């Protein structure tokens, strides 16, 4: 196991600068740190049954360490509106709603963000698929952040992804702003925004507006059905995920841990 702690004041010097339902205000960045714990695996994790085999220790021993933090999951944010997938929250005392709409017999779709009943943002999300086009709407420090998936039926996940993650913050698409080929798994960790991105073949994460590159080429996400257990697990103070570098797979946990 590799374990490293990254104080945020160090990240401000070393990282590349860039530019969600009821979250606490950000703390002073000098007082917050992320810890990353990485466990090399004997091979690719399995989904059915859910099994991964660490090179050291056992699956049960590793999962036990941060079991309490990992169990603090976010509540299901979806509340349908007129039969459409939707997420509702509040921004500055006004209703903020993201709604998914399918058109042309579900061959295309878009997500609208409405503030106090007025549309403030719209993004194309492609046709219906087993993957949710609308993934999340988050509020933090009077900002709003949206995760959507653009489905491309012609994609083969080699050059053109079948499912492309899109993250929008306050109406600005971060994929375009920061050159992300993919941006996914948006959440908050200890009340601050966190998401993964892929750019030029490299995986990294953004936390509270600061980028950190990781030595991974793949982080499974947007898997559906039984394989969904391999997607990142989002909890209030951490994220747990699988990653691949070359032929080596890892189980990784990043967070502000209670212990």
Secondary structure as UniProt FT lines:
FT   STRAND          2..7
FT   HELIX           8..14
FT   STRAND          16..17
FT   HELIX           29..31
FT   STRAND          33..41
FT   STRAND          46..47
FT   TURN            48..49
FT   STRAND          50..51
FT   HELIX           59..65
FT   HELIX           67..70
FT   TURN            82..83
FT   STRAND          86..91
FT   TURN            92..93
FT   STRAND          94..103
FT   TURN            104..107
FT   STRAND          108..115
FT   TURN            116..117
FT   STRAND          118..124
FT   STRAND          134..140
FT   TURN            141..142
FT   STRAND          143..151
FT   TURN            153..154
FT   STRAND          163..169
FT   TURN            170..171
FT   STRAND          172..173
FT   HELIX           174..178
FT   STRAND          182..189
FT   TURN            190..191
FT   STRAND          192..199
FT   TURN            200..201
FT   STRAND          202..207
FT   TURN            208..209
FT   STRAND          210..213
FT   HELIX           225..230
FT   STRAND          233..235
FT   TURN            236..237
FT   STRAND          238..245
FT   TURN            246..247
FT   STRAND          248..255
//
